[in-house]
Structure formats: structure tokens, C-alpha cells
Amino acid sequence: MLSRLSDLAKGVNTVLQDLSGEDDGNATNASQGAETSHQSELEISGEASSEDVVERLAHTEQLVIQLKEIIREKDTQLQSKNVALKER
């Protein structure tokens, strides 16, 4: 976690240097190496995150289907009770 934050800070410093026009060749090369490793970590975590999202979506869809079934059952029960009450 600390290394990710450090890499992120280096990446931010690189972007700030690029925007300000400062060019420290040695520091920029080191920052680019750290930025590249950080991007690789993000890609790996991004893949895991997208898998997580797909799993969550599938689970949510299953829950929605179950909820719809429960609602249909309860609706049928209510209709039956309404008919029974009207017959009295």
C-alpha cells in the first residue's frame, strides 16, 4: 500500500513537472519507471476489479430475479385473500 502511494506521488510529481515545463532528466527517468510499474499494478487490479464487478452484477441479477418471484407470490396471495374477503 505504501509503495502504491509512493508510486502515485511520483507519478503526480512527474505530471506536475511536465505541466510546469521543468525537465530534470534523471528524476524524470526514475519517475517514469515507477509510473510504469504503477500502471502495471493498476492494470492487474483493474482486471480483478472488472471481474469483481461482473460477479457482483451476476449476483445482483440473481437477487432481482428472486425478489420478482417473491413479489409475484405475495401478489397472488393478496389476490386470493381479497377474493376470500369479498366472498364473505
N, C-alpha and C positions, 0 to 999 in steps of 0.2 A: 504494500500500500504506500509506504513511504517512498519507495523507488518510483512508483507511478506518479506521485505528486511531484517528486523531483524532476522527472522527465517532462511532466506537464509544465512546470515552471520554466524549464529550459526552453521548451517549445514556445512558450509565451514570450520569453526574452528574445528569442530568435525573431519572432514576428514583430515585436516592438523595434528591434534593431533594424529590420528590413524596412519598416514603415518610417523610421526616423532618418534612414539613409546612412546610419553608421555601418561601417564594414570592418569588423575585427576578424580577419581571416581565420585565425587559429580557433577562436571561440566559436565562430560560426560552424566550422567543420565538426567540432565536438558536439555542438548543439544539434547539428543535422543527424549525426549518428544516434544521439539519444532520441531525437524525434522519430527516426526510422524505427527504432526498437519499440517506441511507444505506439506507433501506428500499427506495428505487428501485433502488439498486445491488444489493441483496440479491435483489430480485425478478428482475433481469436475470441475475445469476449463478445464481439458483435455477433459472431456466428452462434455462440452459446445463447446470447440474448434472443436472437431470432428464433432459435429452437424453443426457448422458454416461452416466447410469445405464441408460437404455434401450438405448443402444449396447452397453454392457458386458454387459447381460443377454442381448441377442441373440447376442453373441459367445460368451458362456459356454454358452448353449444349443447353439450350433453345435459347440463343443468337446465337450460332453457327448454329443451325437449321434455325433460321430466316435469318441469313446472307447468308446461302446457297440458300434459297428461293429467296432472293433479287438478288443474283448473277445470278441465273437461269433466272429470269425475265429480268434483264438487258441484259443478253446474247441473249435472244430471241428477245428483242427489237433491239439490234445491228444487228443481223442476218436479221431481217426484213428491217432495214434501208439499209443494204448492198445490199440486193436483189433489193430494190427500186432504189438505186443509179445505179446499174448495168443495170437495165431496161431502164434507161434514155438514 
